[in-house]
C-alpha cells in the first residue's frame, strides 16, 4: 500500500542539530523529521510553517516524517505516491512487495547452438 501525503504544522526546529518536530493535522503525537528528509534536502521549514509529509516507521519503531515540504514555498509540488498500476492498467510488479527482485532484472537471451 502506498503512503499518502499528510499535512501538519512545524512545532519547532533545531537547525544546529538538523532536525525538527511537526504536529499532524489529524492529531496524535508529534513527528520527528531530519533536514535530509525535507524537500529540498537540507532546508528545514521554520516553526509554525504549514507542511506536507509522508509518515514512515523509523528504525527505532517510532513514526517519523519524510518528504517534509513547506507549503509556503512557491513552486514546490506536494509528493504523491507511486502508481500501483502500469500504463496498461495491470498491477505493476515493481510496487508489489511479494514479487522477487530477481524476477525484475533483465534476463540474458538464450543462445541456440
Buried (B, 14 or more C-beta within 10 A) or exposed (E): EEBEBBBBBBEEBEEEEBBBBBBBEEEEEBBBBBBEBBBEEEEBBEEEBBBBBBBEEEEEEEBBBBBBBBBEEEEEEBBEEEEEEEEEEEEBEEBEEEEEEEEEEEEEEEEEE
